[in-house]
Amino acid sequence: MAFIAPDNPAAARRLADRIRDAGRSLGEMATGRPGRVTGTYEKPISRLPYIIAYELRPIAGRESVVILYVIHTSRDWPPEEWPN
């Protein structure tokens, strides 16, 4: 978003809103596939080239979604590691 914002602030805001909405929906229902890093999950963001990497942790007596990274799909992603 920082890359987009100088040229198109409105587009950067829309992108941030879409990512935020996808993260919120995970809080309501954690849907995603097993992640490339053990113990994590991945949720592609619909019609965007981003993946939300998250894990489930027990917080306040219930399982909660903790978002670890939002990763662009063009990044190199070695097995069991986070992209640089």
Secondary structure, 3 states (H helix, E strand, C coil): CCCCCCCCHHHHHHHHHHHHHHHHHHHHCCCCEECCCCCCEEEECCCCCEEEEEEEEEECCEEEEEEEEEEECCCCCCCCCCCC
